[in-house]
Amino acid sequence: MLGVLSAVRTKLQYSLRLLFRSLIAEGTLPAGYATDDGAGLLYRDTELLEALAERDDAGAYQVEQGPNNTAVETPLQVRRIG
């Protein structure tokens, strides 16, 4: 299963992003990816090939379980398209 959350910048989506991070932090979900509105992830089968964005302010992130039930969000390199 791929853990991916596509998160746009609204109050509801912000809450979903916090929930996603929380579930990864406590180990309920495996590590996964999150994207801002305007960004996407390109896969071949289950392999992440690259992160893409149509705007400069759109990002993509890998979210992993960190120490002491925390989540670590690491920005991915994003290629601007369009």
HELIX and SHEET records of a PDB file:
HELIX    1   1 LYS A   11  ALA A   25  1                                  15    
SHEET    1   A 4 VAL A   4  SER A   6  0                                        
SHEET    2   A 4 GLY A  32  THR A  35  1                                        
SHEET    3   A 4 ALA A  60  GLN A  65 -1                                        
SHEET    4   A 4 ALA A  71  PRO A  75 -1                                        
SHEET    1   B 3 ALA A  39  ARG A  44  0                                        
SHEET    2   B 3 GLU A  47  ALA A  53 -1                                        
SHEET    3   B 3 VAL A  78  ARG A  80  1                                        
END                                                                             
